[in-house]
Amino acid sequence: MPTNFNGFPNGELRFVGIPDLFFTQLLPQISDPIEIKITLHFLWLHARHQRHVISLSDLLSDETLVQSISFFGDDVAQTIEHGLLQSVTRGTLLYTQLEDDAGRHDLYFLNSVRGRQAQVKIESGEMGYVTKTNTELATPLKRANIFELYEDNIGLISPILADELKEAELLYPTEWIEEAFRIAAENNVRRWNYVRAVLEKMTKTGRTGDKPSQANQDDKPWYTEDEFRDILLH
């Protein structure tokens, strides 16, 4: 179940420049969503960190990329390499393989003027590079769905309740659902009515809303006794 996006926050945001040609010439040719994700992520890394060479090890240890690619299956490393191969074959990226005392290095460059210059300099030894060695694949974050949260915190799910849980999962962001179950557990209230009421209050007052500060969470519940009584009666 995809997580809802709550929108861009207020305040100054950081933007990443993407060449117009990506939208007018490159994107219309790409049908593989993996290639699109790899290309966009490479452009983001290139623009944000001003890096003209990025190694396969760097990409495999990138938690953001691994999380993004993990939706396509369990073999994330193979999927990333597939997307890179597609991008190199299309000409979006350039590829160089070098070996030294530390082992083999698979290096990728954006197919731009500076990227092509960097590739030539690295292949000739004129320019060095720094890359991670023996890097383990980043672990994608696994989020529990609402059914797992209910069974772990409350108990067995009835067929009637299952439909309501499905509706709630579509209505509320995953982070809100996780927090609502956590609040219910902290206040020792193992009831779906309470969790649902917390979600409804988040909708009205915001996720933080009237939630007590961390210093007072141990002795002050999310709801007053009167509110709690009303919740359990409905």
Secondary structure, 3 states (H helix, E strand, C coil): CCCCCCCCCCCCCCCCCCCHHHHHHHHHHCCCHHHHHHHHHHHHHHHHHCCCCEEHHHHHCCHHHHHHHHHHCCCHHHHHHHHHHHHHHHCCEEEEEEEECCEEEEEEEECCHHHHHHHHHHHHCCCCCCCCCCCCCCCCCCCCCHHHHHHHHCCCCCHHHHHHHHHHHHHCCHHHHHHHHHHHHHCCCCCHHHHHHHHHHHHHHCCCCCCCCHHHCCCCCCCCHHHHHHHHHC
